[in-house]
Amino acid sequence: MARRKAKETPEDPQRSAALRRALTAAGWSITAVCALAAAAFFLLEWNRFLARDPRFRLPEEDRAGTGGVFVEGVRHVPRAAVLRVFEADRGRGIHEIDLEKRREELRRIDWVRDAAVRRVWPGTLFVRITEREPVALIQVPAGISGSFGEPLRMRPMLIDEDGVLLPMNGAVSGSLPLLLGVRREQEVEHRRRLVRLMLRVLEELAPARPNIPEVDVTDPENVRVAYQTKDHLVVLILGNEKYLERLNVFLSHLEGIQDRLSHRAVLDLTTEGRITLVGVPPEEQR
């Protein structure tokens, strides 16, 4: 007698489908784990290979004047100061070097505005320096002079548009103005505002820029400029607006008052259409 075929219940296809899905998911999970393990093993072995192979290390010695570090963009920044940043990396694989950390260290060097560092395989670093651009000269105290009239010795420094003070390294453009009213002890943000005020004044006075060797922003509401005439260097008070308009009032009357001017005489131009003599040098008062 033939055995009767077992009757399937409605749950059997659902169980079979669920089992197939579970087995498929398990297979994909195992595949993913194996792939990750293989990738981790490959990465570990690759790092070991880079660390062992001398071709991928930063040279321990300065070879042919490069030492594995190529530097571009330096004029005022000493190349030796840039190379010192990488001294601790000598003999290490270049893949181990923290480029962002080295970039931040480079930015702390005088004259460095920004820096970029990249790896050049197999064993070289390329450094690109962007230097700060000075926009003015300032005078800072350099000690006691011993003179009763001028007790402090002063030395020049440079300043950029961000208010950052820069040491004198090498030749400097002779066209930079002397900026008065900016001091080393001021906060950099305050210096930045004063420098940008000077730049704004000089931009407006661009037609007369070659005759203006000095800008005084000690009082931002009463900006002063030194103006070189044919015979004298005079100080002009321009206030806080209409700089070119007020300078033009002086220039339009210059021929008529030239003979009455003296070196470092102070003229107030803030009263519309008028020129007022408010100060003369001490030697003229004697």
Phi and psi in degrees as a GROMACS rama.xvg file:
@    title "Ramachandran Plot"
@    xaxis  label "Phi"
@    yaxis  label "Psi"
@TYPE xy
-69.18  138.228  ALA-2
-73.7194  133.967  ARG-3
-72.225  131.603  ARG-4
-67.1204  132.747  LYS-5
-61.3007  138.119  ALA-6
-80.6828  126.753  LYS-7
-79.7214  140.571  GLU-8
-94.2915  159.954  THR-9
-61.677  -22.0252  PRO-10
-76.3677  -20.8044  GLU-11
-61.5397  -47.9795  ASP-12
-60.292  -36.5077  PRO-13
-65.9149  -40.7889  GLN-14
-64.8119  -40.5964  ARG-15
-63.9487  -42.6479  SER-16
-64.5895  -41.1233  ALA-17
-63.6781  -39.3506  ALA-18
-65.0495  -41.5352  LEU-19
-63.2478  -41.9047  ARG-20
-63.3529  -40.6273  ARG-21
-64.7453  -43.053  ALA-22
-65.8768  -38.2381  LEU-23
-64.3691  -45.1674  THR-24
-62.3072  -40.9461  ALA-25
-63.8713  -39.5318  ALA-26
-63.1066  -44.275  GLY-27
-65.0845  -37.3008  TRP-28
-64.1029  -44.5608  SER-29
-63.486  -40.1211  ILE-30
-62.0839  -43.4699  THR-31
-64.8883  -42.9031  ALA-32
-62.037  -42.835  VAL-33
-64.7785  -39.9736  CYS-34
-64.8316  -43.1117  ALA-35
-63.8781  -41.8357  LEU-36
-63.2951  -40.8659  ALA-37
-65.3331  -40.9733  ALA-38
-65.1762  -42.3319  ALA-39
-63.6525  -41.0127  ALA-40
-64.3118  -43.0082  PHE-41
-63.2112  -43.1083  PHE-42
-64.385  -41.0508  LEU-43
-62.8684  -45.6408  LEU-44
-67.3396  -35.4576  GLU-45
-65.5765  -42.5896  TRP-46
-63.5341  -39.6909  ASN-47
-63.2767  -40.7924  ARG-48
-63.8513  -44.3122  PHE-49
-63.6418  -36.5182  LEU-50
-72.3482  -32.6145  ALA-51
-83.8923  -35.1  ARG-52
-76.722  120.311  ASP-53
-64.5791  -18.7138  PRO-54
-65.7226  -23.842  ARG-55
-101.426  15.5391  PHE-56
-104.796  151.255  ARG-57
-73.5213  125.869  LEU-58
-52.7622  142.307  PRO-59
-77.2844  -20.6245  GLU-60
-121.204  159.015  GLU-61
-78.6698  103.552  ASP-62
-99.5908  125.906  ARG-63
55.9895  30.5092  ALA-64
78.6868  7.75208  GLY-65
-115.01  -37.617  THR-66
60.156  24.7213  GLY-67
80.7724  -0.255582  GLY-68
-119.923  112.501  VAL-69
-96.6646  129.114  PHE-70
-119.084  130.853  VAL-71
-128.706  154.187  GLU-72
91.6854  8.31426  GLY-73
-97.2159  129.175  VAL-74
-123.962  -49.4709  ARG-75
-99.2503  -25.585  HIS-76
-77.0505  124.045  VAL-77
-63.8358  131.038  PRO-78
-59.9568  -34.358  ARG-79
-61.5451  -34.9947  ALA-80
-66.8097  -35.4952  ALA-81
-67.867  -44.5872  VAL-82
-65.3164  -31.6411  LEU-83
-61.5695  -28.1104  ARG-84
-61.9802  -27.8386  VAL-85
-103.602  10.3566  PHE-86
-59.1015  -40.5332  GLU-87
-69.8966  -12.7625  ALA-88
-94.0967  -3.24701  ASP-89
-60.4809  129.061  ARG-90
86.7711  -6.815  GLY-91
-92.0325  156.088  ARG-92
-66.5574  138.074  GLY-93
-67.8897  -18.5298  ILE-94
-71.5287  -17.8337  HIS-95
-87.1722  -12.4193  GLU-96
-77.6228  129.618  ILE-97
-80.1015  98.6806  ASP-98
-66.6045  -36.7599  LEU-99
-67.8758  -38.0443  GLU-100
-64.3021  -43.3932  LYS-101
-65.3239  -34.78  ARG-102
-63.5016  -43.3018  ARG-103
-64.3346  -37.1181  GLU-104
-66.3742  -39.0709  GLU-105
-63.4381  -37.1173  LEU-106
-68.2993  -14.1704  ARG-107
-87.2073  -4.58943  ARG-108
-78.1294  140.736  ILE-109
-52.2862  139.537  ASP-110
78.9928  -9.61938  TRP-111
-87.4308  117.595  VAL-112
-87.231  -42.0194  ARG-113
-154.928  164.72  ASP-114
-148.517  148.948  ALA-115
-127.497  136.468  ALA-116
-130.152  130.223  VAL-117
-140.725  155.211  ARG-118
-84.294  139.198  ARG-119
-123.063  104.169  VAL-120
-67.2297  146.627  TRP-121
-90.2308  -27.2768  PRO-122
-145.806  44.331  GLY-123
-133.126  147.95  THR-124
-114.334  137.062  LEU-125
-110.42  124.904  PHE-126
-118.233  125.463  VAL-127
-115.166  117.911  ARG-128
-101.25  132.669  ILE-129
-107.872  114.359  THR-130
-86.6151  156.959  GLU-131
-74.0784  150.011  ARG-132
-110.321  115.042  GLU-133
-68.2261  144.731  PRO-134
-119.426  -10.8622  VAL-135
-161.487  162.968  ALA-136
-100.807  146.253  LEU-137
-132.236  165.485  ILE-138
-112.083  129.98  GLN-139
-124.08  149.378  VAL-140
-61.0757  139.35  PRO-141
-125.585  12.8774  ALA-142
131.101  -178.354  GLY-143
-85.3161  132.068  ILE-144
-88.0538  -26.4414  SER-145
86.1064  -1.88883  GLY-146
-94.6384  133.934  SER-147
-66.9742  -39.2507  PHE-148
-69.2619  -39.4391  GLY-149
-131.783  85.393  GLU-150
-65.6901  -21.8871  PRO-151
-106.012  135.368  LEU-152
-82.8258  138.059  ARG-153
-114.845  149.181  MET-154
-132.757  150.479  ARG-155
-81.9797  146.525  PRO-156
-135.685  167.277  MET-157
-107.288  160.571  LEU-158
-141.246  142.533  ILE-159
-102.554  -178.429  ASP-160
-68.1427  -15.1814  GLU-161
-90.9976  2.65129  ASP-162
81.4087  13.41  GLY-163
-86.5313  128.863  VAL-164
-81.0408  139.992  LEU-165
-127.903  135.517  LEU-166
-70.65  158.753  PRO-167
-79.055  104.279  MET-168
-117.616  103.907  ASN-169
80.6606  -168.206  GLY-170
-70.5144  146.804  ALA-171
-126.29  144.137  VAL-172
-58.0868  132.669  SER-173
-74.1886  -5.70724  GLY-174
-89.316  -1.40947  SER-175
-70.6418  134.75  LEU-176
-77.8414  157.334  PRO-177
-86.1795  125.44  LEU-178
-104.653  120.174  LEU-179
-102.781  149.946  LEU-180
99.1226  -3.88399  GLY-181
-108.035  129.234  VAL-182
-124.35  153.994  ARG-183
-63.2886  -33.44  ARG-184
-78.8492  -7.26343  GLU-185
-70.9987  151.699  GLN-186
-63.491  146.182  GLU-187
-61.362  -33.0449  VAL-188
-66.5007  -38.1641  GLU-189
-66.898  -42.1432  HIS-190
-61.4216  -39.5593  ARG-191
-60.128  -43.4575  ARG-192
-62.413  -41.0589  ARG-193
-67.8332  -41.2022  LEU-194
-63.3602  -41.7668  VAL-195
-71.498  -27.8885  ARG-196
-63.7035  -45.7417  LEU-197
-57.9375  -44.8183  MET-198
-63.809  -37.5949  LEU-199
-65.9413  -41.2159  ARG-200
-62.9392  -47.158  VAL-201
-67.3552  -31.9651  LEU-202
-64.6558  -42.4717  GLU-203
-68.647  -32.3435  GLU-204
-93.8745  21.6655  LEU-205
-51.7782  -40.4027  ALA-206
-60.6241  -26.7704  PRO-207
-105.973  9.35546  ALA-208
-54.4132  -40.6286  ARG-209
-61.3541  -19.7644  PRO-210
-97.4668  6.50065  ASN-211
-116.845  94.2307  ILE-212
-87.9018  -5.78905  PRO-213
-151.271  137.058  GLU-214
-130.535  131.775  VAL-215
-114.038  113.339  ASP-216
-112.738  24.8394  VAL-217
-53.1609  -43.5936  THR-218
-114.743  103.996  ASP-219
-60.1702  -20.5547  PRO-220
-83.361  -11.582  GLU-221
-137.658  69.8408  ASN-222
-65.4413  137.542  VAL-223
-118.654  145.666  ARG-224
-130.106  147.307  VAL-225
-91.5944  129.897  ALA-226
-120.174  128.322  TYR-227
-91.0029  109.458  GLN-228
-87.1332  -173.201  THR-229
-63.9073  -34.8318  LYS-230
-114.191  -23.6947  ASP-231
-139.745  156.929  HIS-232
-102.119  114.22  LEU-233
-114.361  156.933  VAL-234
-105.435  126.214  VAL-235
-113.704  126.067  LEU-236
-89.2135  116.978  ILE-237
-106.752  -6.58253  LEU-238
75.6884  -141.051  GLY-239
-125.821  15.9926  ASN-240
-163.693  171.508  GLU-241
49.9872  43.2362  LYS-242
-60.008  -49.5504  TYR-243
-68.4638  -39.8427  LEU-244
-59.7086  -42.9947  GLU-245
-71.3927  -36.8123  ARG-246
-63.7619  -39.6619  LEU-247
-64.1676  -30.7544  ASN-248
-61.7716  -44.1809  VAL-249
-62.5477  -46.0047  PHE-250
-65.5367  -34.1392  LEU-251
-69.3212  -22.6399  SER-252
-105.853  -0.244901  HIS-253
-59.2654  -42.689  LEU-254
-61.6234  -35.4925  GLU-255
-78.2966  -23.0056  GLY-256
-110.288  0.45598  ILE-257
-52.6175  -43.2547  GLN-258
-69.5294  -19.7149  ASP-259
-95.2813  -1.46517  ARG-260
-85.5913  156.331  LEU-261
-136.724  165.298  SER-262
-61.9896  128.732  HIS-263
67.6419  19.7277  ARG-264
-62.8246  143.395  ALA-265
-106.14  123.22  VAL-266
-119.328  130.006  LEU-267
-94.6698  122.187  ASP-268
-111.951  11.6629  LEU-269
-79.4977  -16.3919  THR-270
-84.9414  121.496  THR-271
-53.2697  123.073  GLU-272
76.1369  6.53743  GLY-273
-125.152  155.326  ARG-274
-123.684  121.722  ILE-275
-119.127  125.627  THR-276
-79.784  116.209  LEU-277
-114.755  -6.74658  VAL-278
-164.713  143.509  GLY-279
-129.464  154.672  VAL-280
-60.9891  151.788  PRO-281
-53.8036  -37.813  PRO-282
-67.3964  -23.9549  GLU-283
-79.1721  -17.2247  GLU-284
-85.1206  -15.8735  GLN-285
